[in-house]
Amino acid sequence: MGRAARELRARLGAELRQLRLDANLSQRAVAAASQVDQGYLSQVEAGAREPSFAVLIALGDVLGADLAVRFYPTTGPRIRDRIQAAMVEALLVDLHPRWKRLLEVPVHRPARGFIDTVLASPFERLVVAVEAQSEIRRIEQQIRWARAKAESLPSASEWAMLAPPDLPPPAISRLLLVRSSKSMRELARTYEAGLDTAYPARAWDIHQALTTAHAPWPGAGIIWATFEGGRARILERPPRGVSLGR
């Protein structure tokens, strides 16, 4: 967080300085017009101080520039809600011992974020990036995030353990664990073709691969979980009324 804040201050200061130079104005003139101390403005331009919105707006007004602040979604939140946590717990309980498991795996490039759970099958030379979602608002964003984080797994510090240098690198696959709620079932019906393209494996085949000793991994897919009384349960097949993954 500290490094990101320093980089943002430096970038903002450089933009302010460039605006001032483009306008052929001195620091003294801009400071006087915006009622900002010149020494403080010098530090802001150097990225050494973190100005308030009020100061930035005042400087922008003098320099003829509007201030815009927004968040750009990257690869999803770093924390899970209580339902997601229960779903992950149920998945880990059901897993066959042949699967090694890691929780909250940070990846750095090309995407930055955390993978909820990583499962590894050394015998199959396979690693599965698992994303757990109790609710999905934007399906295209979820698909993009999951793919980007899975492709970034080699940047994780745990990759050396998952992929020893003396062996061929393992294949990377994806698993989406979702809650069987009314809205999620409706989403699966509405966007069945798109989800089937991104996650084509059958839920039953995935469940067998996760819970038995020898069933092969069928590829990227979706499995479902119910949540009642504070506890989650992994379903062997998609819920009633959902054709996706059958």
Secondary structure, DSSP 8 states (H G I E B T S, - for coil): -HHHHHHHHHHHHHHHHHHHHHTT--HHHHHHHHT--HHHHHHHHTT-S---HHHHHHHHHHHT----------S--SS--HHHHHHHHHHHHH--TT-EEEEEEEE-SSS-EEEEEEEEEGGGTEEEEEEEES--S-HHHHHHHHHHHHHTGGGSTTHHHHS-TTS---EEEEEEEEE--HHHHHHHHHTHHHHHHHS-B-HHHHHHHHHSSS-----SEEEEEEEETTEEEE-SS--TT--TT-
